[in-house]
Amino acid sequence: MDTASFQFVVFGLAVAVLSNLHRSRVWRSTVLLLASLVFLGFLAHNPIVFLPLAGFLLLGYAGLLMLERGWSRSAVWSILAVLFAYIWLKKYTFLPEGIFLHSPYFTLGLSYIFFRVLHLLIETGDANEKQHVGLGAYLLYTLNFTTFISGPIQRYDEFARDQFASEPIALGPRVIGLQLERIVRGFFKVNVLGLLFHLVQEDALAQMVHPYSPPSFKLYAAFKLAIVYPLFLYSNFSGYIDIVIALARLMRVRLPENFNRPFAASSIMDFWNQWHMTLSTWFKTYVYNPLLIALMRRISSLALQPFLAVFCFFVTFFLVGIWHGRTSEFVIFGLLTGGGISINKLWQLGLTSAMGRKRYKALANNFVYVAFGRGLNFIWFSFTLFWFWSDWKQLDRVFTALSLVQWLGVWLMAGLLMTVLLAFWEWLRAALLSIETAEGPVLTSRYARVVYASALGLAALVMTVLLNQPAPDIVYKAF
């Protein structure tokens, strides 16, 4: 039930039907709250394991109430208390083992609750006019089952605008059809594409660490490892997001988009504007912008200001990296992520300075430059993800299976292949979109969408029956 399974989709559709039996906001809110509590019950049957999560929610709400009453001095302490409680409950390894709770408890969804609670505390602390958030609204916002497992991270004002509207947003036949199509697409991504990519990765990993694998097998396995995990992660995560956005829309709530064709990005900076966008936006709003403003107030040199932005990018995306996990592997993931985006920014600054804005802009739009940028971006992301999906023991076995020269060759060939494949994909997509029908581009016509969704649904049904194997868990639920 905690994955993009058939059972989860049926549960979500049933809740959407119940939610639409009455248009009043009280009815819709009651249905959503009860559904979210039932969903939690499916995830863990012992109520005791929810006590630390309940304590975390109460801590956040207590801080919110103090800020609503004008106790502005409590803002920093409330944020620090919530931050420490989150780190403590997640058992980050830099804390002493003795201070943790050692009985089992429930932490699934805690990271996304943490972002929402911090958002409420920061916005309420900064607001001149304090807006009261009732306990019911607070629980609806933080426990909403459509965003509980893996987001997307929605602002409270956007959630409240739809959920508590006296007149709910429209839900006609066309909207329903589009959402059902999106559910089918998401289900296909997770349960077919994601599963197939996952099986390829597991097979490649087994070949890499097997002591008797021939060198040629290990080279081919390393090549697959360099390519397949980003595709798996995208299929797994974006497919789940497709499903929950569609289910929420059927319940008359608009969730923010979380992906915008990230592998079409030609630079690391553009990539993070298109991948897990709600996470990037959250960190930009609450880390990058305040840090940059604070530094610019203290360092007035115009010549240094671009480099202040580079530093702020590094800090922001280092934190993005270490948010993903509590072990030292994610420190490296954060360093590589922050370092990559900082180098990208320095590259842009250097070229702009050397060539001028006009010539650099022309270069940045050049087809060949963009194509190689996509390939380089894909391979860098894939390289950083080795510290995302693996641990130190496994990394040692994988990286020592080949020499440094062999690994460099693997990354070079994988980068060239992805440069060509992604360029071809973009060309094919543009060509198909240019084909016009009476209803507009052929890919967006009603008949094409029906055929497309039917084909994906049939393929998903056949593949899940033939493989008879559950899809991998949603990766981002672990964070």
C-alpha positions in Angstrom: 0.0 0.0 0.0 3.0 2.3 0.4 4.0 1.9 -3.3 2.3 2.8 -6.6 0.5 -0.5 -6.5 -2.9 -1.5 -7.9 -4.3 -1.5 -4.3 -3.0 2.1 -3.7 -4.6 3.3 -7.0 -7.9 1.6 -6.1 -7.8 3.1 -2.6 -7.1 6.6 -4.0 -9.9 6.4 -6.6 -12.4 5.2 -3.9 -11.5 8.2 -1.7 -11.9 10.5 -4.7 -15.4 9.1 -5.4 -16.4 9.6 -1.7 -14.9 13.1 -1.7 -17.1 14.1 -4.6 -20.4 12.9 -3.1 -20.8 16.3 -1.5 -19.4 19.7 -2.5 -19.0 21.1 1.0 -15.5 21.7 2.3 -16.4 20.1 5.6 -17.4 16.9 3.8 -14.3 16.9 1.6 -12.0 17.6 4.5 -13.6 14.9 6.7 -13.2 12.3 3.9 -9.5 13.3 3.4 -8.7 13.2 7.1 -10.3 9.8 7.6 -8.7 8.5 4.4 -5.3 9.7 5.6 -5.8 8.0 9.0 -6.9 4.7 7.3 -3.9 5.0 5.0 -1.6 5.2 8.1 -3.4 2.2 9.5 -2.5 0.2 6.4 1.1 1.2 6.7 1.5 0.1 10.4 -1.1 -1.9 12.4 0.3 -1.1 15.9 -0.8 2.4 17.1 2.1 2.6 19.5 4.7 3.0 16.7 3.0 6.3 15.7 3.7 8.0 19.1 7.0 9.6 18.1 5.4 10.9 14.9 2.5 12.3 16.9 4.9 14.0 19.2 6.7 15.5 16.3 3.5 16.9 14.9 2.4 18.3 18.3 5.9 19.9 18.7 5.4 21.7 15.4 1.9 22.8 16.2 2.9 24.1 19.6 5.5 26.3 17.9 3.0 27.4 15.4 0.5 28.4 18.1 3.2 30.5 19.9 4.0 32.3 16.7 0.4 33.0 15.9 0.0 34.6 19.3 2.9 37.0 18.5 5.7 35.3 20.5 8.2 36.2 17.8 11.2 35.3 20.0 10.0 31.7 19.9 10.5 31.4 16.1 14.2 30.4 16.1 13.7 28.1 19.1 10.7 26.4 17.5 12.6 25.9 14.2 15.6 24.5 16.1 13.5 22.2 18.2 11.7 20.8 15.1 15.0 20.4 13.3 16.6 18.6 16.2 13.6 16.3 16.7 13.7 15.4 13.0 17.5 14.6 13.2 16.9 12.6 16.4 14.0 10.6 15.1 15.8 9.9 11.8 18.9 8.7 13.8 21.5 10.6 12.0 24.8 8.9 12.6 26.7 12.0 13.8 24.6 11.9 17.0 25.6 9.5 19.8 23.8 6.1 19.6 22.8 6.3 23.2 20.3 9.2 22.8 18.1 7.4 20.3 14.9 5.5 20.9 15.6 1.8 20.5 12.1 0.5 20.3 10.5 0.3 16.8 8.6 3.4 15.7 7.2 4.9 12.5 9.2 7.4 10.5 7.8 6.9 7.0 6.8 10.3 5.5 8.6 12.2 8.3 10.9 14.1 5.9 7.9 15.6 3.9 6.1 16.4 7.2 9.3 18.1 8.3 9.3 20.4 5.3 5.7 21.3 5.7 6.0 22.1 9.4 9.1 24.2 8.8 7.3 26.0 6.0 4.5 26.9 8.4 6.8 28.0 11.2 8.9 30.2 8.9 6.0 31.8 7.0 4.0 32.4 10.2 7.1 33.9 12.0 7.7 36.3 9.1 4.1 37.3 8.5 2.9 40.7 9.8 -0.7 39.5 10.0 -0.8 36.1 11.7 -3.3 33.7 10.1 -4.6 30.9 12.4 -4.2 27.4 11.3 -6.6 25.1 13.1 -5.5 21.7 14.4 -7.7 20.0 11.8 -6.3 22.0 8.9 -2.8 21.3 10.2 -3.3 17.6 10.3 -4.9 17.6 6.9 -2.0 19.5 5.4 0.7 17.4 7.1 -0.9 13.9 6.8 -2.6 14.2 3.4 -2.2 10.7 2.1 -1.6 11.8 -1.5 1.6 13.6 -0.5 2.6 11.6 2.7 5.0 9.1 1.3 7.1 11.1 -1.2 5.6 14.5 -1.7 5.4 16.7 -3.7 6.1 19.4 -1.2 3.1 21.8 -1.3 2.8 25.2 0.3 0.0 25.5 2.9 -1.7 28.5 1.1 -1.9 26.5 -2.1 -3.4 23.5 -0.3 -5.8 25.6 1.7 -6.9 27.5 -1.4 -8.3 24.3 -2.9 -9.2 22.1 0.1 -11.1 24.8 2.0 -12.7 26.5 -0.9 -16.4 27.1 -0.5 -16.8 26.3 -4.2 -14.5 23.5 -5.2 -12.5 23.7 -8.4 -14.2 22.2 -11.5 -14.0 18.6 -12.3 -15.5 17.9 -15.7 -15.3 14.8 -18.0 -12.2 16.1 -19.8 -10.4 16.7 -16.5 -11.3 13.2 -15.2 -10.1 11.7 -18.5 -6.8 13.4 -18.3 -6.3 12.3 -14.7 -7.1 8.7 -15.4 -4.7 8.8 -18.3 -2.0 10.2 -16.0 -2.7 7.4 -13.4 -2.2 4.8 -16.2 1.0 6.5 -17.3 2.4 6.7 -13.7 1.5 3.1 -13.1 3.3 2.0 -16.2 6.4 4.0 -15.3 6.6 2.5 -11.8 5.5 -1.1 -12.4 6.9 -1.7 -15.9 9.7 0.7 -16.7 10.9 1.0 -13.1 10.8 -2.7 -12.6 12.7 -3.5 -15.8 15.4 -0.9 -15.1 15.7 -2.2 -11.5 16.2 -5.8 -12.8 18.9 -4.6 -15.2 20.7 -2.8 -12.4 20.6 -5.8 -10.1 21.9 -8.0 -12.8 24.7 -5.6 -13.6 25.6 -5.3 -10.0 25.8 -9.0 -9.6 28.1 -9.3 -12.6 30.4 -6.5 -11.2 31.0 -8.1 -7.8 31.1 -11.8 -8.9 34.6 -13.0 -8.5 34.6 -15.1 -11.6 33.0 -12.7 -14.1 35.2 -12.2 -17.2 36.7 -8.7 -17.6 34.5 -8.1 -20.7 31.4 -8.9 -18.6 32.4 -6.5 -15.9 33.0 -3.7 -18.4 29.6 -4.2 -19.9 28.0 -4.4 -16.4 29.8 -1.2 -15.4 28.5 0.5 -18.6 24.9 -0.6 -17.6 25.4 0.7 -14.1 26.5 4.1 -15.4 23.3 4.5 -17.4 20.4 2.6 -15.8 19.9 3.9 -12.3 18.9 7.5 -13.2 16.3 6.0 -15.6 15.0 3.7 -12.8 14.9 6.5 -10.3 13.0 8.8 -12.7 10.5 6.1 -13.7 10.0 5.1 -10.0 9.6 8.6 -8.5 8.0 10.5 -11.3 5.5 7.6 -11.9 4.4 7.8 -8.3 4.1 11.6 -8.5 1.9 11.2 -11.6 -0.4 9.0 -9.7 -0.8 11.1 -6.6 -1.1 14.4 -8.5 -3.9 12.8 -10.6 -5.7 11.3 -7.5 -5.5 14.7 -5.7 -6.9 16.5 -8.7 -9.8 14.0 -8.7 -10.3 15.1 -5.1 -10.3 18.7 -6.4 -6.9 19.6 -5.0 -4.1 20.8 -7.3 -0.7 19.5 -6.3 2.5 21.2 -7.7 4.4 19.5 -10.5 7.6 17.8 -9.4 9.2 17.0 -12.7 9.6 18.9 -16.0 11.5 16.6 -18.4 14.7 16.8 -16.4 16.9 14.8 -18.8 16.2 17.5 -21.4 18.2 19.9 -19.3 21.6 20.8 -20.8 23.2 21.8 -17.5 23.2 20.7 -13.9 21.6 24.0 -12.8 18.7 23.5 -15.2 18.5 19.9 -14.2 17.8 20.7 -10.6 15.2 23.2 -11.8 13.4 20.4 -13.5 14.0 17.4 -11.1 12.1 17.2 -7.8 11.2 20.8 -8.3 9.3 21.2 -5.1 12.4 20.2 -3.1 14.6 22.5 -5.1 12.1 25.3 -4.7 11.8 24.7 -0.9 15.6 24.9 -0.5 15.9 27.9 -2.8 13.2 29.8 -0.7 14.4 28.9 2.7 18.2 28.4 2.3 19.6 29.9 -0.8 17.7 33.2 -0.9 18.1 34.1 2.8 21.8 33.0 2.8 22.6 35.1 -0.3 20.7 38.2 1.0 22.6 37.9 4.4 26.0 37.6 2.7 25.3 40.5 0.2 24.4 42.7 3.2 27.8 42.0 4.8 29.9 41.9 1.6 29.1 44.9 -0.6 31.8 44.2 -3.3 30.1 43.9 -6.7 32.9 41.8 -8.0 32.4 39.2 -5.3 28.6 39.0 -5.6 28.6 36.3 -8.4 30.9 34.2 -6.3 28.7 34.6 -3.3 25.9 33.0 -5.4 28.3 30.2 -6.2 28.9 29.6 -2.5 25.2 29.7 -1.7 24.5 27.2 -4.5 27.1 24.9 -2.9 25.7 25.2 0.6 22.1 24.7 -0.7 22.7 21.7 -2.8 25.1 20.1 -0.2 22.1 20.3 2.2 19.8 18.9 -0.5 22.3 16.0 -0.8 22.6 15.2 2.9 18.8 15.5 3.4 18.5 12.3 1.4 20.1 10.1 4.0 21.6 10.0 7.5 24.9 8.2 6.7 28.3 9.3 5.5 27.6 8.2 1.9 25.1 11.0 1.6 27.7 13.5 2.8 29.7 12.6 -0.4 26.5 12.7 -2.4 25.9 16.2 -1.0 29.5 17.3 -1.7 29.3 16.1 -5.3 25.8 17.6 -5.9 26.8 21.0 -4.4 30.2 20.9 -6.1 28.8 20.0 -9.5 26.3 22.9 -9.5 28.9 25.3 -8.2 31.3 24.3 -11.0 28.5 24.7 -13.5 27.8 28.2 -12.2 31.5 29.1 -12.4 31.6 27.8 -15.9 28.7 30.0 -16.9 30.3 33.0 -15.2 33.7 32.3 -16.9 32.2 31.9 -20.4 30.0 35.0 -20.0 33.0 37.0 -18.9 35.2 35.7 -21.8 32.7 35.8 -24.6 30.2 38.4 -23.5 26.5 37.8 -22.8 25.3 37.8 -26.4 27.9 35.3 -27.7 27.5 33.0 -24.7 23.7 33.0 -25.1 24.2 32.0 -28.7 26.5 29.2 -27.6 24.1 28.0 -25.0 21.4 27.6 -27.6 23.7 25.8 -30.1 22.4 22.3 -30.9 25.8 20.5 -30.4 26.6 22.4 -27.2 23.1 21.5 -25.8 23.4 17.9 -26.8 26.8 17.4 -25.1 25.5 19.3 -22.1 22.7 16.8 -21.7 25.0 13.9 -21.9 27.5 15.4 -19.4 24.6 16.3 -17.1 23.2 12.8 -17.2 26.5 11.1 -16.5 27.4 13.4 -13.7 24.0 12.8 -12.1 24.5 9.1 -12.5 28.0 9.3 -10.9 26.7 11.1 -7.9 23.9 8.6 -7.5 26.5 5.8 -6.8 26.6 7.3 -3.2 22.8 7.5 -3.2 22.0 3.8 -3.9 25.1 2.1 -2.4 27.1 1.8 0.7 30.9 2.0 1.3 31.4 -1.8 1.2 29.5 -2.2 -2.1 31.2 0.9 -3.6 34.6 -0.5 -2.8 33.7 -3.8 -4.6 32.2 -2.0 -7.6 35.0 0.6 -8.1 37.8 -1.9 -7.5 36.3 -4.4 -10.1 37.8 -2.2 -12.9 40.9 -0.1 -13.2 40.8 3.7 -13.2 41.4 3.8 -16.9 38.6 1.3 -17.5 36.2 3.3 -15.5 37.1 6.5 -17.3 36.4 4.7 -20.6 33.1 3.5 -19.3 32.0 7.0 -18.3 33.2 8.4 -21.6 31.3 5.9 -23.7 28.2 6.1 -21.5 28.3 9.9 -21.8 28.6 9.8 -25.6 25.8 7.2 -25.9 23.5 9.3 -23.7 24.4 12.5 -25.7 23.2 10.8 -28.9 20.2 9.1 -27.4 18.9 12.2 -25.6 19.4 14.3 -28.7 17.5 11.7 -30.8 14.7 11.7 -28.2 14.4 15.5 -28.3 14.4 15.5 -32.1 11.8 12.7 -32.2 9.5 14.5 -29.7 9.7 17.8 -31.6 9.0 16.0 -34.9 5.9 14.2 -33.5 4.6 17.5 -31.9 4.9 19.2 -35.2 2.4 16.8 -36.8 -0.9 18.7 -36.8 -4.4 17.3 -36.8 -7.8 19.2 -36.6 -7.5 19.2 -32.8 -3.9 20.4 -32.8 -0.6 18.5 -32.4 -1.2 14.7 -32.9 0.4 13.8 -29.6 -2.1 15.9 -27.7 -5.2 15.0 -29.7 -8.0 13.2 -27.8 -7.8 10.0 -30.0 -4.1 9.7 -29.7 -4.3 10.1 -25.9 -6.9 7.3 -25.7 -4.9 5.0 -27.8 -1.7 5.9 -25.9 -3.3 5.4 -22.4 -4.9 2.1 -23.5 -1.7 0.8 -24.9 0.2 1.7 -21.7 -2.5 0.2 -19.5 -2.6 -3.1 -21.5 1.2 -3.3 -21.4 1.3 -2.7 -17.7 -1.4 -5.4 -17.1 0.4 -7.9 -19.3 3.8 -7.2 -17.9 2.7 -7.4 -14.2 0.9 -10.7 -14.9 3.8 -12.2 -16.9 6.6 -11.1 -14.5 4.5 -11.8 -11.4 6.8 -9.6 -9.4 6.0 -6.6 -7.3 7.6 -3.3 -8.4 10.4 -1.9 -6.2 9.4 0.4 -3.4 9.1 4.1 -4.1 12.7 5.1 -3.5 11.9 8.5 -2.1 9.7 7.2 0.6 12.9 6.3 2.5 13.7 10.0 2.9 
